Amino acid sequence: MEVDNNPASKHYWEVFYSEGKGRNEYEWYNVIFEDIREILLQYVNTGQNILQIGVGNSTILEQLLEDALCPQLVVHNIDISEVAVQQMVQRQHVKQHAAVKQAKAGCARIGRAADITYAHMDACAMTFADNTFDVVFDKGTSDALLSHGQEETGQNDKIKAMLHEIFRVLKPKSKFLLISGNDESILFPYLYEFDWTVERVAIVRRPKAKSSKVSSLAGARE
């Protein structure tokens, strides 16, 4: 495929997941489930309906789904990259097939593949109904849309469209969890255009993790 250096474009991600680092499981900012487990458990409750935008081939919410402290979750994942979605759908098929074989052999219970879905969808134009989700989770999608190679002026139409869609599909009193490597001075003006209560949460990195500037923002819809 032709090289596209604009992370705000769909083509960039098709190449990334078919020919680049995304051919294998890739966690942005080197932040894995163990790094943010306590933060997720702070904001996610039993039985909730969760959406991750720009999932790529991250397994963070898959691991949350399997956590004993978060039973009965339903997780929906979307990504603009068809390649990434195909990777994850295939991964779930393989994982569920293996779980069924183990269960038949009396070695393990059948997994919860029915509680996690993957779909090709643009986070800036989602097809979900209003007031659908209890939590929306983003790790890196906002930063990708801000990586357009131009001076940031606070007038990024894609970010505004994405946040509008997130606000729309969230239920009242629900949460938007955003992990970003950008300075909060860049993201906060966009968040404050909506009726959010915003809280910044520091991520405590695991030992020996590669250092990078990353933080978590929790936005509560009023």
Secondary structure, DSSP 8 states (H G I E B T S, - for coil): ------TTSHHHHHHHHHHSGGGS---GGG--HHHHHHHHHHH--TT-EEEEES-TT--HHHHHHT-TTSTT-EEEEEES-HHHHHHHHHHHHHHHHHHHHHHHTTSS----GGGEEEEE--TTS--S-TT-EEEEEEESHHHHHH-SSS---S--HHHHHHHHHHHHHEEEEEEEEEEESS-HHHHHHHHTTSSEEEEEEE----TT------EEEEEEE-
